[in-house]
């Protein structure tokens, strides 16, 4: 029974102490509306649970009988505290309980910590001193050392009177019953009392400094303005309860004042020149008395001087330049009223401005051709502004002159392919050497030509001879232009400067066109020309296995010369071999040639 009481006592005390600590630490403010009293005295009722088991009086020390000291419902308690400051005090405590000839008295002293709230105070104390225990039937009381650890709450009734509800203490004592219990019974020979006590009663407080009178201090900034200029008024309250909300009422003898808190704004637009006063009343509505303070501040409103905006002009040198150059900018700013002025906020629609004040520089690096607008702002000391701008024309640099030798050398030639090249299984088949050489030279010259004519581009048109189905011929001519394009890109020609189109066999050269090309070819001797004309049908097929190249630049168009390369070392590869020149055996019908792919 006593053991359970001891365990319960410690649990209850620990819970209450933790709760009071949380309340004290989470309070919204660490101040109270009245000053801290110098002294306070508690007097009230006390209920005790001694929590002790002593040997029964007049028993056999060799075989003592345990006696559980019962709870004591009769008792009183008192505590006198000298408050060292707002939180800490030195406490002297007296407690006495009795029941059925059992008595317990504690006389203790120690520190007390108190958190002073608005409607209640919360405290913790830790005391040491005398614990006197008298068991029913015992001739003499047992005096021992003791300690008290507890917490409580004082509910304010008036400024000097509070109701303590409740106080809960853990009471520990150590007593010597060596005359009534042999050493074999250590718990009865040296008795430890671990009990609880509960108190309620009245707390009387007196002494301490009287509460401070609320006060307020006012100021205005600035205290001298022109008509229409704003003024900021500020009040600093003091000696109010920091846990209470203070309301502020502002008024002014000139101008319109707006504000509900510690800061207000005065609009002087409607005020006439003169001296005025702003007043604020600070009130704590929760306090019943000594709850208001007021203050005033003076300010002067002056008549407006003449207010003409400044004037500004902006000039540039040069006003026209090639992109990448620099422009010197200057601004002329003045005030008709003679007040100080400054130039700032240089802005530009393009380019980069460096510098400040009346002279800056515009860098046009990377700026596209066209107009660029530069602006600046002039501001006087009263905040009036004016803006001005100027315009600069940025021009593209002239293109480098076209190299006439390069332009003459950029003669375009069609590129030719053997039969069925490139095949579907190898669309990136190597070019015939002579045709690859033509494309390498074309790529080199075209890249240089782009430097003078950046708008130039190439158009590749693919063809196939009449043999084969239309769909096959279309796909073959597409592979041919794709192969020529990829070859040129490999040589460094920008892909964006190449267009492609494929015609299949739709735009084949006629027999007459091929014959005329052979007859006008200046690279052929008479014998070579006659030999080509003798097999004109084969040459016609070879002449249509090609990709034409067209150069377009600035609205001009130049198409490649569609002249078959008879004198190329690999011409027979392009024609299809020399089998057409082989004589047939006499007396035998001509062998039927297999149909070739285009």
PAVEXRO-394828 format. One record per residue (C-alpha): residue number from 1; residue in three letters; x, y, z. Coordinates in pm, 1 decimal. Layout:
residues N
   pos   code          x          y          z
   NUM    Ala          X          Y          Z
...
//
This chain:
residues 598
   pos   code          x          y          z
     1    Unk        0.0        0.0        0.0
     2    Unk      272.4      245.3      102.0
     3    Unk      489.7      142.3     -193.3
     4    Unk      204.3      215.6     -434.0
     5    Unk      151.0      549.4     -264.3
     6    Unk      516.2      636.8     -305.2
     7    Unk      516.8      552.1     -677.7
     8    Unk      192.8      739.3     -739.0
     9    Unk      325.2     1040.0     -547.4
    10    Unk      628.7     1068.0     -768.5
    11    Unk      424.1     1027.9    -1090.5
    12    Unk      167.1     1291.4     -994.1
    13    Unk      437.3     1534.4     -892.3
    14    Unk      640.7     1482.0    -1209.4
    15    Unk      334.8     1541.7    -1428.6
    16    Unk      232.4     1858.7    -1246.8
    17    Unk      584.0     2001.3    -1247.3
    18    Unk      619.2     1933.9    -1622.3
    19    Unk      286.0     2101.4    -1694.0
    20    Unk      377.7     2408.7    -1491.1
    21    Unk      715.6     2434.2    -1665.0
    22    Unk      549.4     2423.7    -2007.4
    23    Unk      297.9     2689.9    -1904.6
    24    Unk      569.9     2914.4    -1769.3
    25    Unk      793.5     2879.2    -2075.9
    26    Unk      513.3     2926.8    -2328.6
    27    Unk      367.8     3243.5    -2171.2
    28    Unk      307.6     3524.1    -2417.9
    29    Unk      511.9     3772.5    -2212.3
    30    Unk      734.7     3773.5    -1907.9
    31    Unk      585.5     4071.6    -1729.2
    32    Unk      284.6     4155.1    -1519.4
    33    Unk       61.6     4454.9    -1490.7
    34    Unk      169.3     4535.5    -1132.7
    35    Unk      511.8     4559.4     -972.1
    36    Unk      661.6     4258.0     -796.2
    37    Unk      582.7     4251.6     -417.2
    38    Unk      874.3     4248.4     -178.0
    39    Unk      718.0     3988.0       55.8
    40    Unk      441.8     3731.1       34.6
    41    Unk      287.7     3500.3      296.3
    42    Unk       86.8     3183.0      238.4
    43    Unk     -148.4     3048.4      505.4
    44    Unk     -383.0     2757.9      441.1
    45    Unk     -499.3     2399.8      473.3
    46    Unk     -265.2     2104.6      418.8
    47    Unk     -342.4     1736.9      349.2
    48    Unk      -54.6     1489.2      384.0
    49    Unk       25.8     1139.3      257.9
    50    Unk      339.8     1056.6      465.1
    51    Unk      439.7      758.3      253.4
    52    Unk      636.8      603.6      540.0
    53    Unk      651.5      258.5      703.1
    54    Unk      796.7      261.2     1056.8
    55    Unk      839.6      -10.8     1321.0
    56    Unk      541.5      -52.1     1554.6
    57    Unk      623.6      112.9     1890.4
    58    Unk      723.5     -104.8     2185.9
    59    Unk      782.8     -409.3     1966.2
    60    Unk     1071.0     -655.2     1963.8
    61    Unk     1367.8     -496.9     1779.4
    62    Unk     1472.5     -841.9     1669.7
    63    Unk     1134.9     -897.5     1510.4
    64    Unk      980.9     -555.7     1449.5
    65    Unk      633.7     -516.8     1307.6
    66    Unk      596.1     -270.1     1015.1
    67    Unk      351.4       10.7     1067.9
    68    Unk      217.0      206.6      765.8
    69    Unk      176.7      565.2      873.5
    70    Unk     -176.2      661.4      760.1
    71    Unk     -280.9      966.1      554.3
    72    Unk     -338.6     1277.7      762.4
    73    Unk     -641.1     1484.4      673.4
    74    Unk     -587.0     1743.1      942.7
    75    Unk     -319.3     2002.3      904.1
    76    Unk     -207.5     2349.2      807.7
    77    Unk       70.8     2499.5      605.5
    78    Unk      246.1     2832.6      583.6
    79    Unk      522.6     2978.6      367.9
    80    Unk      696.5     3315.3      395.9
    81    Unk      897.5     3438.2       93.9
    82    Unk     1134.7     3728.8       42.8
    83    Unk     1130.9     3808.8     -331.9
    84    Unk     1485.4     3877.3     -451.5
    85    Unk     1363.0     3984.6     -796.1
    86    Unk     1067.6     3926.1    -1025.0
    87    Unk     1130.2     3550.2    -1053.2
    88    Unk     1341.6     3430.8     -762.4
    89    Unk     1271.3     3433.0     -389.5
    90    Unk     1401.0     3285.8      -62.5
    91    Unk     1124.6     3079.1      101.6
    92    Unk     1076.4     2961.5      463.0
    93    Unk      813.4     2685.4      484.8
    94    Unk      628.5     2527.8      779.0
    95    Unk      385.5     2235.8      754.6
    96    Unk      208.2     2026.0     1019.0
    97    Unk      -39.5     1733.6      992.3
    98    Unk     -193.1     1492.4     1244.3
    99    Unk     -432.1     1197.6     1253.7
   100    Unk     -500.9      934.7     1523.8
   101    Unk     -202.0     1038.2     1733.2
   102    Unk       26.7     1038.3     1426.2
   103    Unk      207.6     1361.3     1346.3
   104    Unk      430.9     1492.0     1069.9
   105    Unk      599.7     1832.8     1079.3
   106    Unk      827.4     1989.7      818.9
   107    Unk     1039.9     2299.1      861.7
   108    Unk     1217.9     2386.3      536.3
   109    Unk     1399.1     2665.3      355.5
   110    Unk     1513.7     2707.6       -2.9
   111    Unk     1474.9     2891.3     -332.8
   112    Unk     1149.5     2951.6     -515.0
   113    Unk     1110.2     3032.9     -885.4
   114    Unk      786.4     3207.0     -987.3
   115    Unk      653.3     3292.1    -1330.2
   116    Unk      417.4     3585.8    -1290.9
   117    Unk      132.8     3574.3    -1539.2
   118    Unk     -148.0     3815.7    -1606.2
   119    Unk     -419.5     3639.0    -1405.6
   120    Unk     -215.8     3384.2    -1213.3
   121    Unk      135.4     3307.9    -1090.2
   122    Unk      305.7     2968.3    -1127.2
   123    Unk      590.0     2856.9     -902.2
   124    Unk      839.1     2579.4     -837.5
   125    Unk     1033.3     2539.5     -512.7
   126    Unk     1301.6     2307.2     -377.8
   127    Unk     1345.0     2313.3        0.7
   128    Unk     1553.3     2129.5      258.6
   129    Unk     1525.7     2115.8      636.2
   130    Unk     1373.9     1919.0      926.2
   131    Unk     1124.6     1632.6      885.7
   132    Unk      967.5     1532.8     1221.4
   133    Unk      759.4     1212.3     1233.9
   134    Unk      563.7     1089.0     1537.2
   135    Unk      396.3      746.2     1522.9
   136    Unk       94.8      665.2     1740.6
   137    Unk      209.6      517.5     2072.7
   138    Unk      568.1      636.9     2027.2
   139    Unk      699.7      822.7     2329.8
   140    Unk      936.7     1046.2     2135.4
   141    Unk      910.2     1184.6     1785.3
   142    Unk     1172.3     1091.7     1522.9
   143    Unk     1363.7     1391.6     1391.6
   144    Unk     1530.1     1353.7     1054.5
   145    Unk     1649.2     1540.9      752.3
   146    Unk     1389.3     1628.7      496.4
   147    Unk     1332.7     1783.9      152.7
   148    Unk     1033.7     1930.7      -27.0
   149    Unk     1004.1     1958.8     -406.2
   150    Unk      683.3     2094.5     -551.7
   151    Unk      485.4     2337.6     -763.7
   152    Unk      172.5     2542.3     -742.0
   153    Unk      -47.1     2814.6     -884.2
   154    Unk     -169.8     3140.1     -724.9
   155    Unk     -486.7     3281.8     -875.7
   156    Unk     -502.8     3661.9     -843.0
   157    Unk     -799.2     3800.6     -648.5
   158    Unk     -666.2     4153.9     -594.5
   159    Unk     -329.6     4318.2     -627.5
   160    Unk     -229.9     4201.5     -276.6
   161    Unk     -439.1     3885.4     -236.2
   162    Unk     -429.6     3553.5     -425.4
   163    Unk     -584.3     3208.7     -388.2
   164    Unk     -336.8     2922.5     -396.8
   165    Unk     -509.2     2646.4     -590.6
   166    Unk     -342.3     2404.6     -577.6
   167    Unk        5.0     2338.6     -438.1
   168    Unk      138.4     1984.8     -475.7
   169    Unk      463.4     1880.9     -304.4
   170    Unk      678.0     1571.6     -292.1
   171    Unk      796.2     1531.1       71.0
   172    Unk     1100.7     1320.9      154.4
   173    Unk     1235.6     1240.9      498.6
   174    Unk     1497.4     1013.5      652.7
   175    Unk     1450.2      884.9     1010.2
   176    Unk     1650.6      669.0     1255.2
   177    Unk     1469.4      388.3     1440.1
   178    Unk     1781.0      203.0     1554.2
   179    Unk     1630.8      144.7     1900.3
   180    Unk     1325.1      -31.6     1760.6
   181    Unk     1466.4     -234.2     1467.7
   182    Unk     1772.7     -452.1     1450.2
   183    Unk     2030.1     -411.9     1166.5
   184    Unk     1872.9     -711.4      992.4
   185    Unk     1578.3     -484.0      909.7
   186    Unk     1745.4     -189.1      730.4
   187    Unk     1419.4      -48.8      585.2
   188    Unk     1266.8      -24.7      933.8
   189    Unk     1589.3       80.0     1105.5
   190    Unk     1646.8      369.8      859.8
   191    Unk     1300.5      474.8      743.8
   192    Unk     1264.5      678.1      421.1
   193    Unk      939.5      871.6      392.8
   194    Unk      837.2      946.2       32.9
   195    Unk      502.5     1116.1       50.5
   196    Unk      287.8     1391.5      -89.3
   197    Unk      113.1     1692.6       49.3
   198    Unk     -160.5     1911.0      -97.3
   199    Unk     -223.8     2270.8        1.8
   200    Unk     -473.7     2543.2      -62.1
   201    Unk     -520.8     2879.2      100.3
   202    Unk     -457.3     3251.3       70.8
   203    Unk     -143.5     3439.6      -29.6
   204    Unk      -88.3     3789.1      107.0
   205    Unk      161.0     4016.2      -72.2
   206    Unk      299.4     4356.4       21.8
   207    Unk      592.2     4584.7      -39.4
   208    Unk      769.3     4650.5     -370.1
   209    Unk      777.0     4954.3     -594.3
   210    Unk      447.2     5110.8     -702.8
   211    Unk      341.9     5048.0    -1065.6
   212    Unk      487.7     5288.5    -1321.6
   213    Unk      266.7     5545.6    -1488.2
   214    Unk      218.1     5486.9    -1863.3
   215    Unk      394.5     5742.9    -2081.9
   216    Unk      437.6     5822.4    -2450.1
   217    Unk      692.4     6016.3    -2657.8
   218    Unk      603.0     6165.1    -2998.3
   219    Unk      820.6     6273.3    -3291.3
   220    Unk      769.6     6380.3    -3654.3
   221    Unk      998.7     6338.3    -3951.5
   222    Unk     1061.0     6578.8    -4111.2
   223    Unk      934.9     6857.5    -3888.8
   224    Unk      938.6     7114.0    -4170.3
   225    Unk      786.6     7050.5    -4515.0
   226    Unk      642.1     7222.2    -4819.0
   227    Unk      267.5     7202.0    -4885.0
   228    Unk      182.7     6856.5    -5016.6
   229    Unk      490.3     6683.0    -4878.5
   230    Unk      414.6     6397.4    -4634.8
   231    Unk      514.6     6380.5    -4269.8
   232    Unk      559.0     6061.6    -4066.4
   233    Unk      458.7     6077.8    -3698.6
   234    Unk      579.1     5817.0    -3450.6
   235    Unk      490.5     5741.7    -3089.3
   236    Unk      702.2     5534.5    -2849.2
   237    Unk      489.9     5408.0    -2553.4
   238    Unk      640.6     5302.8    -2223.0
   239    Unk      528.8     5146.4    -1891.3
   240    Unk      225.5     4976.6    -2052.2
   241    Unk      155.4     4611.5    -1985.9
   242    Unk      335.2     4441.5    -2277.4
   243    Unk       77.2     4161.8    -2279.3
   244    Unk     -204.9     4403.2    -2353.1
   245    Unk     -293.3     4558.6    -2686.5
   246    Unk     -265.4     4935.8    -2681.1
   247    Unk     -490.7     5143.9    -2907.9
   248    Unk     -375.9     5472.5    -3057.6
   249    Unk     -592.1     5768.7    -3157.3
   250    Unk     -424.1     6029.0    -3378.3
   251    Unk     -532.3     6385.6    -3450.6
   252    Unk     -367.0     6688.1    -3610.9
   253    Unk     -439.4     7061.5    -3610.1
   254    Unk     -337.1     7091.9    -3974.7
   255    Unk     -346.5     6840.3    -4259.7
   256    Unk     -508.3     6496.5    -4263.1
   257    Unk     -357.7     6233.6    -4032.6
   258    Unk     -397.2     5860.2    -4100.0
   259    Unk     -282.5     5588.5    -3863.1
   260    Unk     -397.9     5339.7    -3599.3
   261    Unk      -70.2     5202.6    -3468.6
   262    Unk      253.1     5358.5    -3345.7
   263    Unk      310.3     5526.6    -3684.3
   264    Unk       84.6     5773.6    -3865.3
   265    Unk      109.2     5968.4    -4190.3
   266    Unk       16.3     6336.8    -4220.7
   267    Unk     -101.8     6459.9    -4561.0
   268    Unk      -30.1     6833.7    -4591.7
   269    Unk     -191.5     6880.2    -4933.6
   270    Unk     -489.5     7065.5    -4784.2
   271    Unk     -291.5     7254.4    -4520.2
   272    Unk     -209.3     7623.1    -4543.9
   273    Unk      135.5     7752.6    -4449.2
   274    Unk      181.4     7763.6    -4070.3
   275    Unk      277.0     7569.7    -3756.1
   276    Unk       72.7     7269.7    -3642.8
   277    Unk       55.8     6998.8    -3379.0
   278    Unk       -7.4     6627.0    -3403.0
   279    Unk     -146.0     6449.2    -3094.3
   280    Unk     -178.1     6079.7    -3010.1
   281    Unk     -366.4     5914.4    -2722.2
   282    Unk     -247.4     5566.0    -2617.6
   283    Unk     -498.5     5358.8    -2419.4
   284    Unk     -484.3     5014.1    -2257.9
   285    Unk     -851.3     4909.7    -2252.8
   286    Unk     -784.6     4607.7    -2029.6
   287    Unk     -657.2     4819.7    -1743.2
   288    Unk     -917.4     4985.1    -1523.1
   289    Unk     -699.8     5275.0    -1412.1
   290    Unk     -363.8     5430.9    -1486.1
   291    Unk     -408.8     5311.3    -1843.5
   292    Unk     -365.4     5611.9    -2072.4
   293    Unk      -86.9     5837.6    -2196.6
   294    Unk      -67.5     6109.2    -2462.6
   295    Unk      194.3     6324.8    -2632.6
   296    Unk      228.1     6589.1    -2903.6
   297    Unk      480.0     6693.4    -3166.5
   298    Unk      504.1     7014.8    -3368.1
   299    Unk      564.2     7060.6    -3741.0
   300    Unk      571.3     7347.6    -3988.8
   301    Unk      419.3     7365.6    -4337.8
   302    Unk      586.7     7610.4    -4578.6
   303    Unk      444.8     7755.9    -4902.1
   304    Unk      542.9     7590.0    -5228.8
   305    Unk      819.7     7748.3    -5436.3
   306    Unk      776.8     7765.6    -5816.8
   307    Unk      798.2     7414.3    -5962.7
   308    Unk      898.5     7392.6    -6329.1
   309    Unk     1032.9     7062.8    -6456.7
   310    Unk     1389.8     7047.8    -6585.8
   311    Unk     1481.1     7043.8    -6955.8
   312    Unk     1715.0     6797.4    -7125.6
   313    Unk     1857.8     6728.3    -7470.8
   314    Unk     2061.0     6427.6    -7585.0
   315    Unk     2310.2     6420.8    -7873.3
   316    Unk     2515.8     6144.2    -8035.6
   317    Unk     2840.8     6140.2    -8229.3
   318    Unk     2840.9     5985.8    -8482.6
   319    Unk     2473.3     5944.2    -8564.3
   320    Unk     2538.1     5672.5    -8822.0
   321    Unk     2797.4     5394.6    -8808.5
   322    Unk     2876.4     5038.0    -8902.0
   323    Unk     2776.3     4776.5    -8642.5
   324    Unk     3049.0     4713.9    -8386.6
   325    Unk     3151.3     5076.5    -8351.5
   326    Unk     3109.8     5310.8    -8054.6
   327    Unk     2896.4     5624.8    -8019.3
   328    Unk     2970.9     5909.9    -7778.6
   329    Unk     2654.3     6030.7    -7604.7
   330    Unk     2608.3     6354.1    -7414.0
   331    Unk     2317.9     6517.4    -7232.8
   332    Unk     2248.2     6883.4    -7153.2
   333    Unk     2020.8     6926.4    -6848.5
   334    Unk     1910.5     7239.5    -6663.7
   335    Unk     1632.0     7366.5    -6433.8
   336    Unk     1430.6     7682.5    -6509.4
   337    Unk     1402.5     7730.5    -6131.7
   338    Unk     1777.9     7704.4    -6079.8
   339    Unk     1768.6     7398.9    -5853.7
   340    Unk     2036.3     7124.0    -5878.2
   341    Unk     1987.0     6861.3    -6148.9
   342    Unk     2141.8     6526.3    -6236.7
   343    Unk     2135.6     6295.0    -6539.1
   344    Unk     2081.7     5919.6    -6499.8
   345    Unk     1884.3     5620.6    -6631.3
   346    Unk     2053.9     5596.2    -6969.5
   347    Unk     1870.5     5332.2    -7173.0
   348    Unk     1917.7     5193.6    -7522.6
   349    Unk     1693.6     4985.1    -7747.0
   350    Unk     2002.6     4785.8    -7852.5
   351    Unk     2370.9     4769.4    -7769.7
   352    Unk     2543.0     4833.2    -7437.5
   353    Unk     2574.8     5166.4    -7256.2
   354    Unk     2873.5     5229.9    -7031.4
   355    Unk     2939.5     5530.6    -6814.0
   356    Unk     2705.8     5761.0    -6620.8
   357    Unk     2625.4     6126.5    -6570.7
   358    Unk     2610.7     6363.7    -6866.1
   359    Unk     2847.8     6160.6    -7089.9
   360    Unk     2824.7     5792.1    -7179.4
   361    Unk     2923.8     5555.9    -7460.6
   362    Unk     2710.1     5317.6    -7668.0
   363    Unk     2881.1     4998.5    -7789.1
   364    Unk     2706.6     4852.1    -8097.1
   365    Unk     2890.9     4518.2    -8104.3
   366    Unk     2647.4     4251.1    -8221.8
   367    Unk     2369.5     4502.9    -8294.3
   368    Unk     2175.4     4427.1    -8615.8
   369    Unk     2135.3     4695.5    -8877.2
   370    Unk     1858.9     4946.3    -8809.3
   371    Unk     1773.3     5240.8    -8583.8
   372    Unk     1879.5     5244.3    -8217.1
   373    Unk     1708.0     5478.9    -7972.3
   374    Unk     1900.0     5609.3    -7670.3
   375    Unk     1724.7     5791.7    -7384.0
   376    Unk     1830.7     5966.8    -7063.1
   377    Unk     1641.6     6115.6    -6766.1
   378    Unk     1710.3     6446.2    -6594.0
   379    Unk     1595.0     6478.5    -6230.2
   380    Unk     1602.4     6792.7    -6016.6
   381    Unk     1644.1     6806.6    -5639.2
   382    Unk     1264.1     6822.9    -5594.3
   383    Unk     1206.1     6496.1    -5780.4
   384    Unk     1076.0     6653.3    -6104.2
   385    Unk     1197.4     6471.2    -6414.4
   386    Unk     1228.0     6514.4    -6789.3
   387    Unk     1333.0     6272.2    -7062.4
   388    Unk     1499.9     6311.7    -7399.7
   389    Unk     1623.1     6070.8    -7665.1
   390    Unk     1819.6     6055.8    -7986.0
   391    Unk     1844.6     5802.0    -8265.3
   392    Unk     2150.1     5634.9    -8414.9
   393    Unk     2148.0     5437.6    -8739.3
   394    Unk     2346.1     5113.6    -8735.9
   395    Unk     2448.1     4977.8    -9075.3
   396    Unk     2580.6     4641.0    -9179.1
   397    Unk     2943.3     4641.4    -9293.4
   398    Unk     2971.9     4631.7    -9672.1
   399    Unk     3025.6     4279.4    -9800.5
   400    Unk     3374.7     4199.1    -9915.4
   401    Unk     3416.4     4246.0   -10291.0
   402    Unk     3354.2     3938.0   -10498.1
   403    Unk     3673.7     3778.8   -10613.8
   404    Unk     3639.5     3794.8   -10991.6
   405    Unk     3883.9     3511.1   -11035.6
   406    Unk     3683.4     3300.7   -10794.2
   407    Unk     3358.1     3392.9   -10963.1
   408    Unk     3502.2     3293.0   -11299.8
   409    Unk     3638.5     2968.9   -11158.8
   410    Unk     3307.2     2878.2   -10994.6
   411    Unk     3195.1     2708.6   -11312.1
   412    Unk     2931.8     2450.6   -11229.1
   413    Unk     2941.7     2101.0   -11369.1
   414    Unk     2683.5     1827.4   -11340.4
   415    Unk     2794.4     1517.1   -11149.6
   416    Unk     2748.0     1173.1   -11308.4
   417    Unk     2687.3      825.7   -11164.3
   418    Unk     2732.0      468.3   -11293.9
   419    Unk     2426.8      254.7   -11352.0
   420    Unk     2212.3      199.6   -11035.0
   421    Unk     2451.1      393.4   -10810.3
   422    Unk     2407.0      442.1   -10524.4
   423    Unk     2208.9      120.4   -10469.8
   424    Unk     1933.6       98.2   -10206.3
   425    Unk     2155.6     -124.4    -9990.7
   426    Unk     2439.5      131.2    -9982.7
   427    Unk     2304.4      486.7   -10019.6
   428    Unk     2645.1      628.4    -9912.0
   429    Unk     2844.9      440.9   -10175.2
   430    Unk     3171.3      620.2   -10270.9
   431    Unk     3159.6      870.7   -10553.9
   432    Unk     3346.9      796.0   -10876.7
   433    Unk     3689.6      957.3   -10835.5
   434    Unk     3656.1     1213.0   -11115.9
   435    Unk     3314.6     1326.6   -10987.0
   436    Unk     3437.3     1345.3   -10627.9
   437    Unk     3719.4     1572.9   -10748.2
   438    Unk     3463.1     1803.0   -10913.0
   439    Unk     3264.3     1823.8   -10585.3
   440    Unk     3576.5     1894.9   -10375.2
   441    Unk     3665.8     2188.2   -10600.7
   442    Unk     3304.0     2308.0   -10599.0
   443    Unk     3287.7     2298.3   -10216.0
   444    Unk     3615.5     2491.3   -10179.7
   445    Unk     3509.0     2767.4   -10417.7
   446    Unk     3152.0     2790.1   -10284.4
   447    Unk     3266.8     2839.1    -9922.4
   448    Unk     3484.8     3131.9   -10030.6
   449    Unk     3200.6     3263.4   -10245.3
   450    Unk     2971.0     3265.7    -9939.3
   451    Unk     3201.0     3520.6    -9770.5
   452    Unk     3111.4     3775.2   -10037.7
   453    Unk     2762.1     3643.9   -10111.3
   454    Unk     2621.8     3511.7    -9779.8
   455    Unk     2276.4     3466.8    -9936.5
   456    Unk     2403.3     3224.7   -10200.6
   457    Unk     2290.7     2861.2   -10194.7
   458    Unk     2308.4     2549.3   -10410.9
   459    Unk     2019.5     2353.2   -10560.0
   460    Unk     2085.9     1987.2   -10642.5
   461    Unk     1854.4     1817.5   -10896.0
   462    Unk     1877.4     1438.0   -10935.6
   463    Unk     1799.0     1238.2   -11253.7
   464    Unk     1788.9      873.8   -11369.0
   465    Unk     1779.8      723.6   -11722.1
   466    Unk     1455.9      586.5   -11865.9
   467    Unk     1521.2      228.0   -11771.5
   468    Unk     1339.3      101.3   -11465.0
   469    Unk      996.9      169.3   -11317.6
   470    Unk      896.4      527.3   -11235.1
   471    Unk      894.9      467.4   -10858.6
   472    Unk     1239.4      304.5   -10870.9
   473    Unk     1380.9      588.2   -11081.0
   474    Unk     1236.3      847.7   -10840.2
   475    Unk     1395.4      678.3   -10538.0
   476    Unk     1728.0      640.1   -10725.2
   477    Unk     1742.1     1009.2   -10816.9
   478    Unk     1663.2     1096.7   -10451.4
   479    Unk     1956.0      880.5   -10333.6
   480    Unk     2184.0     1052.3   -10583.9
   481    Unk     2104.9     1406.9   -10466.1
   482    Unk     2127.4     1292.4   -10104.3
   483    Unk     2473.6     1146.2   -10169.4
   484    Unk     2597.1     1463.2   -10340.5
   485    Unk     2458.7     1675.1   -10055.8
   486    Unk     2623.7     1461.9    -9784.3
   487    Unk     2955.0     1477.3    -9977.0
   488    Unk     2941.2     1858.4    -9991.8
   489    Unk     2852.5     1880.0    -9621.4
   490    Unk     3151.7     1657.2    -9548.2
   491    Unk     3364.3     1917.6    -9728.7
   492    Unk     3232.4     2194.4    -9499.4
   493    Unk     2946.0     2338.9    -9703.5
   494    Unk     2667.5     2449.9    -9463.1
   495    Unk     2374.7     2208.9    -9488.1
   496    Unk     2132.0     2503.6    -9465.9
   497    Unk     2274.7     2640.1    -9793.1
   498    Unk     2184.7     2326.6    -9993.4
   499    Unk     1845.4     2242.4   -10143.1
   500    Unk     1758.7     1915.4   -10318.1
   501    Unk     1499.9     1796.7   -10565.2
   502    Unk     1459.5     1468.4   -10755.9
   503    Unk     1291.7     1414.6   -11094.7
   504    Unk     1356.7     1048.1   -11172.5
   505    Unk     1331.5     1005.7   -11552.1
   506    Unk     1076.7     1281.0   -11602.1
   507    Unk     1318.8     1543.2   -11734.8
   508    Unk     1563.8     1330.0   -11934.1
   509    Unk     1776.7     1492.9   -12203.0
   510    Unk     1652.7     1408.1   -12552.0
   511    Unk     1867.1     1241.7   -12813.6
   512    Unk     1899.6     1573.8   -12998.0
   513    Unk     2011.9     1755.8   -12678.7
   514    Unk     2277.7     1490.9   -12609.4
   515    Unk     2395.6     1501.6   -12972.3
   516    Unk     2421.0     1882.3   -12961.6
   517    Unk     2619.4     1864.7   -12633.5
   518    Unk     2869.2     1622.8   -12794.1
   519    Unk     2910.4     1837.7   -13103.6
   520    Unk     2972.1     2154.8   -12894.8
   521    Unk     3209.0     1991.2   -12646.2
   522    Unk     3541.3     2172.7   -12699.5
   523    Unk     3735.2     1908.6   -12506.4
   524    Unk     3672.4     1637.5   -12773.6
   525    Unk     3881.7     1576.6   -13083.1
   526    Unk     3706.3     1500.5   -13409.5
   527    Unk     3780.7     1130.9   -13369.9
   528    Unk     3645.6     1126.3   -13010.1
   529    Unk     3336.8     1319.3   -13113.3
   530    Unk     3263.4     1075.3   -13399.8
   531    Unk     3315.6      777.8   -13169.7
   532    Unk     3068.9      922.5   -12918.3
   533    Unk     2811.3      997.0   -13185.6
   534    Unk     2846.7      642.6   -13313.8
   535    Unk     2705.6      511.5   -12985.5
   536    Unk     2472.8      797.7   -12913.5
   537    Unk     2205.4      577.4   -12751.1
   538    Unk     2445.7      453.1   -12480.8
   539    Unk     2578.6      807.4   -12424.0
   540    Unk     2221.1      933.8   -12389.3
   541    Unk     2157.2      689.3   -12102.2
   542    Unk     2486.0      784.3   -11932.6
   543    Unk     2411.8     1158.3   -11973.9
   544    Unk     2086.9     1122.0   -11775.4
   545    Unk     2246.2      947.1   -11476.0
   546    Unk     2345.5     1276.6   -11316.7
   547    Unk     2287.2     1545.9   -11055.4
   548    Unk     2266.8     1904.4   -11184.6
   549    Unk     2394.5     2190.5   -10966.6
   550    Unk     2229.7     2533.1   -10967.6
   551    Unk     2382.2     2838.5   -10793.8
   552    Unk     2133.2     3100.1   -10665.8
   553    Unk     2246.9     3437.7   -10529.2
   554    Unk     2078.6     3779.5   -10500.1
   555    Unk     1807.7     3687.9   -10747.6
   556    Unk     2053.4     3547.8   -11003.3
   557    Unk     2058.1     3184.1   -11109.3
   558    Unk     2338.5     2986.9   -11275.9
   559    Unk     2289.0     2622.5   -11376.6
   560    Unk     2564.5     2366.6   -11413.8
   561    Unk     2694.4     2269.7   -11757.0
   562    Unk     2547.6     1931.1   -11841.6
   563    Unk     2855.4     1808.4   -12025.7
   564    Unk     2946.7     1442.2   -11999.1
   565    Unk     3312.5     1388.7   -11886.2
   566    Unk     3436.2     1185.2   -12185.6
   567    Unk     3801.4     1253.4   -12102.2
   568    Unk     3779.5     1148.3   -11738.1
   569    Unk     3994.7      848.5   -11646.9
   570    Unk     3686.0      669.0   -11519.3
   571    Unk     3455.2      773.7   -11807.1
   572    Unk     3398.0      409.7   -11911.1
   573    Unk     3278.0      335.6   -11556.0
   574    Unk     3021.5      611.6   -11591.8
   575    Unk     2921.3      501.8   -11944.7
   576    Unk     2896.2      135.9   -11848.1
   577    Unk     3211.6      -27.4   -11994.0
   578    Unk     3338.6      -92.3   -12348.1
   579    Unk     3115.6     -390.7   -12419.0
   580    Unk     2916.8     -182.6   -12666.7
   581    Unk     3226.7     -144.7   -12886.1
   582    Unk     3301.7     -516.9   -12905.9
   583    Unk     3238.9     -662.9   -13252.0
   584    Unk     2999.7     -950.1   -13282.8
   585    Unk     3133.2    -1282.7   -13439.2
   586    Unk     3059.1    -1313.6   -13817.2
   587    Unk     2763.7    -1520.6   -13920.2
   588    Unk     2614.9    -1523.1   -13578.9
   589    Unk     2321.2    -1322.2   -13467.1
   590    Unk     2395.6    -1047.5   -13225.6
   591    Unk     2372.0    -1155.8   -12866.9
   592    Unk     2080.9    -1011.0   -12678.7
   593    Unk     2205.9     -765.9   -12419.1
   594    Unk     2062.6     -790.7   -12071.9
   595    Unk     1845.1     -500.5   -11966.0
   596    Unk     2046.1     -269.6   -11735.8
   597    Unk     1921.4      -74.7   -11446.5
   598    Unk     1920.2      301.7   -11494.2
//
